[in-house]
Structure formats: C-alpha cells, structure tokens
Amino acid sequence: MFDFLNDFDAGSLLTAAVLIVVALLLIRSIRIIPQATAGVVERLGRFHKVLNAGVNLVFPFIDVIRRTVDLREQVVDFQPQSVITEDNLVVSIDTVIYYQVTDPMAATYEINNFVVGIEQLTVTTLRNAVGSLDLEEALTSREAINKALRTVLDEATGKWGVRVNRVEIRDIVPPESVRESMEK
C-alpha cells in the first residue's frame, strides 16, 4: 500500500523533517510591524527591545511581542466634567486632549493605562484651575486654562512616554439659571 515509503531511507526522511522544522522556525521568527506603530518585545519575560515599522526578526518561543503601540497623534474626548467655580456655581466643562506616544517602552511599563491617567490628571487639574476662577473669568480665559492643563499634563505624562500636543476646552456650560439671566 505504501510502497513509495520503501524508496526513501531514514536519512532523507530525517532531512525532510529537519527542513520543515527550520522553515517553521524561520516563519515564526519574522514579524512585520505596520507603519506608525512600534512593537515592545519581551525576552523570557523581561523587556528586550522595541521593534520599529517594517520586517523584524525575533527568536521564536523566546521573544514575545507584548504590545504594539500606535505612534500617531491620538484624540481623546472626555465626558463633560462638573466643576465648581470660586463663586460657587457649577459649570460643565468639555475637554479634548491630543496626545502622541513618544516612548513605546515607557508607555508600556511606566503606567498600566495612560489614557485613564491622562483623563484623571485632566479632571483634577481642571477642577483646580477653574475652582480658583469666578464664572466670568472661567468663561473668558480658556487659553489660560488650556495652558495650565497642558503644563501639568506635559510634566506628568513625560515619564509615561507620552507627549500632550494640545488641550482644548470645547465648551463651558454655566448653570441654567445663569444662562437665562445672561440671555436677558
């Protein structure tokens, strides 16, 4: 039934098996990282290197790509935050943050989730900045608030491997009673 197996000797079968294993190892060692991303490689559980875009070689079963990080500028729109001004009025402030990962290794290992970290820093800084202003100042000094937010965010996110490019306050909504009196 399997007469063709008699034509092969053990050496040629062993050679074929070795060639197949080598081909599989070669295929597993080639990793393609897309443009504008970087791959963080761990070797035996420890950070080894960052793979740049293009074709890269890794040791199969020893190296693991733990995470791929998008290096393009990202936009995060946070939920509007209620903030109390110095004159005890509650305003709702809507912010947008533009950030970019500059160090994939730090963004992977220095903080678990840098987007949540940026959001929490934004909320606390926003409350501190607007809490020291009265409503009129808060409505007219968006640039000063943006600058204060960006300064604090840049300082904190630098060690995370993230750069905050822009902070924009989209809208400051005063309480309904104040809006009605402003319209009159």
Solvent accessible surface area in square Angstrom, and as a share of the most:
residue,aa,sasa,rsa
1,M,202,0.90
2,F,116,0.48
3,D,101,0.52
4,F,118,0.49
5,L,82,0.41
6,N,124,0.64
7,D,122,0.63
8,F,108,0.45
9,D,93,0.48
10,A,82,0.64
11,G,42,0.41
12,S,47,0.30
13,L,93,0.46
14,L,119,0.59
15,T,76,0.44
16,A,46,0.36
17,A,49,0.38
18,V,78,0.45
19,L,113,0.56
20,I,108,0.55
21,V,83,0.47
22,V,81,0.47
23,A,49,0.38
24,L,103,0.51
25,L,73,0.36
26,L,106,0.53
27,I,119,0.61
28,R,102,0.37
29,S,14,0.09
30,I,70,0.35
31,R,80,0.29
32,I,125,0.63
33,I,6,0.03
34,P,81,0.51
35,Q,153,0.68
36,A,31,0.24
37,T,25,0.15
38,A,2,0.01
39,G,0,0.00
40,V,0,0.00
41,V,0,0.00
42,E,29,0.13
43,R,72,0.26
44,L,141,0.70
45,G,61,0.59
46,R,190,0.69
47,F,82,0.34
48,H,70,0.31
49,K,75,0.32
50,V,46,0.27
51,L,5,0.03
52,N,106,0.54
53,A,46,0.35
54,G,31,0.30
55,V,107,0.61
56,N,27,0.14
57,L,116,0.58
58,V,11,0.06
59,F,115,0.48
60,P,25,0.16
61,F,146,0.61
62,I,72,0.37
63,D,12,0.06
64,V,90,0.52
65,I,49,0.25
66,R,125,0.46
67,R,79,0.29
68,T,78,0.46
69,V,6,0.03
70,D,43,0.22
71,L,53,0.26
72,R,145,0.53
73,E,77,0.34
74,Q,51,0.23
75,V,89,0.51
76,V,24,0.14
77,D,80,0.41
78,F,11,0.05
79,Q,134,0.60
80,P,75,0.47
81,Q,31,0.14
82,S,68,0.44
83,V,2,0.01
84,I,105,0.53
85,T,4,0.02
86,E,110,0.49
87,D,67,0.35
88,N,122,0.63
89,L,50,0.25
90,V,79,0.45
91,V,1,0.00
92,S,37,0.24
93,I,1,0.00
94,D,20,0.10
95,T,3,0.02
96,V,8,0.05
97,I,0,0.00
98,Y,45,0.17
99,Y,13,0.05
100,Q,47,0.21
101,V,6,0.03
102,T,74,0.43
103,D,55,0.29
104,P,15,0.10
105,M,69,0.31
106,A,10,0.08
107,A,0,0.00
108,T,11,0.07
109,Y,78,0.30
110,E,102,0.46
111,I,35,0.18
112,N,143,0.74
113,N,72,0.37
114,F,15,0.06
115,V,47,0.27
116,V,72,0.41
117,G,13,0.13
118,I,1,0.00
119,E,46,0.21
120,Q,102,0.45
121,L,43,0.21
122,T,2,0.01
123,V,15,0.09
124,T,75,0.44
125,T,14,0.08
126,L,0,0.00
127,R,114,0.41
128,N,114,0.58
129,A,21,0.17
130,V,0,0.00
131,G,28,0.27
132,S,70,0.45
133,L,39,0.20
134,D,47,0.24
135,L,15,0.07
136,E,128,0.57
137,E,79,0.36
138,A,0,0.00
139,L,46,0.23
140,T,109,0.63
141,S,31,0.20
142,R,82,0.30
143,E,136,0.61
144,A,62,0.48
145,I,3,0.01
146,N,15,0.07
147,K,147,0.62
148,A,41,0.32
149,L,0,0.00
150,R,98,0.36
151,T,79,0.46
152,V,59,0.34
153,L,0,0.00
154,D,51,0.26
155,E,146,0.65
156,A,22,0.17
157,T,0,0.00
158,G,48,0.46
159,K,138,0.58
160,W,28,0.10
161,G,3,0.02
162,V,4,0.02
163,R,110,0.40
164,V,0,0.00
165,N,29,0.15
166,R,108,0.40
167,V,7,0.04
168,E,68,0.31
169,I,10,0.05
170,R,129,0.47
171,D,62,0.32
172,I,8,0.04
173,V,46,0.26
174,P,13,0.08
175,P,33,0.21
176,E,101,0.45
177,S,77,0.50
178,V,26,0.15
179,R,82,0.30
180,E,88,0.40
181,S,73,0.47
182,M,114,0.51
183,E,146,0.65
184,K,205,0.87
